[in-house]
Amino acid sequence: MASEQKAATHIHADELSSRCPVDHKIYSQQKTARVVEPTDLPLICDEQGTWHVRNFEEARAILRHPNTKQAGFNADMIAKLPRSIRAPILYQEGKPHHQQRKQTARYFAPKVVSTRYRQLMEKFADRLIVKLQREKRADLSRLSLEQAVCVVSEVVGLTNSILPGMTGRLETFFVEPGPAKSPWHTFWHLLRSQTVMSIFYLLDVLPAIKARKREAKEDVISHLIGQNAKKSEILMECITYAAAGMVTTREFINIATWHFLEQPALRIRYLSASEEERYAMLSEILRLEPVIGHIYRRATADIQVDSNDLSIVIPSGALIDLHVYSANADTAIVGDHALELCPARPIHDDAIPSVLMGFGDGHHRCPGSYIAIQETDIVLQRLLALDGLRIEHAPTLSWSDLVAGYELRNFVITLA
């Protein structure tokens, strides 16, 4: 019976897409989706054996299921590490992962973020605003990167670099190499990645480790040292935390600014709103424009999922692709006009966050979600309040296969 149900789900996505009579683009304010998918597609398995999940409830069930493991962000490469090396928290599962999340939660809790990091965020944001006021013109994608790295470096503990330029060094981790056309290209890609990692370790990570061995602080590196983590393990955690925080907040600031500057009424409403209302507006933007567009998991055992009144079994070892844009536009959860930006959108379940899958879900839900919201709000309160602020050049939109998300670059803003 299960095999019959599975066979029934092998339907080509294009065929399903053609069934929807509504042109979703007409009603869409979405800027970053590669394609606008109908939100009512059932759970399907493609010809390569990858299962595609677009329904919110099904996606949440998968992310909370104990029989799944991380399959994105080069997880297969991390799995090849020697057993003597502890994997970064992003790739841990089960009891070790739960323990690490519990122990590091104190760095990301809302109260801690508000009291410990707010003043820091404000200081960095004020510095960027002064720079913009002085120069009258800036690439917001560079300003947002500087802001994100400054804050995440404090949270992680990367504050003792030998040379300036850590922002650029972190950014190189996301420069995706072209296809390896020959063994020479493969060797070059490997050599380059090893060189980039070694430079980051020697200039940024190792000095931070030495400083915290002399005097511990309230940051991630100090926590790892307290657990007797190896230097190589600390390096990988720094890359994971710093890079993830940098990407999420940078793009969040970019996309939110783009929406607010193109919608003056929305901008005015944001600037006059309470903190709670502003956070709700930012969550709605992230629901509409999730920075991570696909979340990947691999089944570690057979998983039974209820979909469209069918009980479907995803087999052990199968790759599962959770389509975040579609899940976030599930009309059963967000109501009509799911692809429009609605600041006061009612969510049809009090237990579901207004951002839906914008920060993921389950045991791997983004731990820095509150940092991203608060930091973005602090920057936007200052930026959007500037008289004469306008877009000179709308951002160039591209997509990163590594993080399965969008990138906004060359976003030029000016002051009159």
Buried (B, 14 or more C-beta within 10 A) or exposed (E): EEEEEBEEBEEEBEEBEEEEEEEBEEBBBBBBBEEBBBBBBBBBBBEEEBBBBBBBBBBBBBBEBEBBBBBBBEBEEBEEBEEEEBBBBBBBBEEEBEEBBEBBEEBBEEEBBEEBBEEBBBEBBEEBBEEBEEEEEBBBBBBBBBBBBBBBBBBBBBBBBEEEEBBEBBBBBEEEEEEEEEEEEEEEBEEEBEEBBEBBBEBBBBBBBEBBEEEBBEBBBBBBBEEEBEEBBBBBBBBBBBBBBBBBBBBBBBBBBBBBBEBEEBBEBBEEBEEEBBBBBBBBBBBBBBBBBBBBBBBBEEBEBEBEEEEBBBBEEBBBBBBBBBBBBBBEBBEEBBBBBBBEBEBEEEEBBBBBBBBBBBBBBBBBBBBBBBBBBBBBBBBBEBEEBEBEEBBEBEBBEBBBBBBBBEBBBBBE
